[in-house]
């Protein structure tokens, strides 16, 4: 891939690479945490009714309810920051970014819940899907818009925005002299 070099190119690439590395590390940790077999004498039935598990958690003591709900919110919350960081764009619609990030977080949470069906001791819980997705959304809303605004202020010329580099590359290629297209002589068909 031919990429035009600019003064901000290596910084953007390092930022995205750090985001991808942290994202991969977090996903490996979550996979290890949620998909390891548990040695338990019995398991509960799968919870397929939305908010039934959350209501049961709220019926416990306030500290235990906060712990259980907090675990559900925090498990995938870093994805709300790491997914946009891995994308590396500063100039993007905040709502589009939120929608993409929440959709990706929901799909990852769904994949984890579906993978848990084959793991001994792990049980599918639709409330985990809801809490994980809400955690991704909250983390994104609390960190990403402010971080992007701060980075844009410190980088008024657009440095650090990969979309600017891509647009410049398209402009650069369209202005290059093209010349004539290559021709191939015709070859007769054998009898």
QUIZI-V272972 format. One line per field, one symbol per residue. psi: psi as a letter, one per 20 degrees, with the letter a starting at -180 (. if undefined). burial: + if it has 24 or more other C-alpha atoms within 12 Angstrom, else -. A space follows every 50 residues. Layout:
psi=???
burial=???
This chain:
psi=poppprhighggghggggggghgggghggggggijqqpnqhrqrqqojop jghghhhhiaqhghghgghgghhigjhhhhghghghhkphnqphhggggg gggggghgggggghhihjppiqqpohhggggghhgggggghhggghgggg hhgimhijqiohhhggghgggghhiqphaqqqqpqqpqpq.
burial=-----------++-++--+---+--++--+---++--------------- --++-------------++-+++++++++++++++++++++--+--++-+ ++++++-++++++--+-----++++++++++++++++++++-+++--+-- +------+++++-++--------------------------
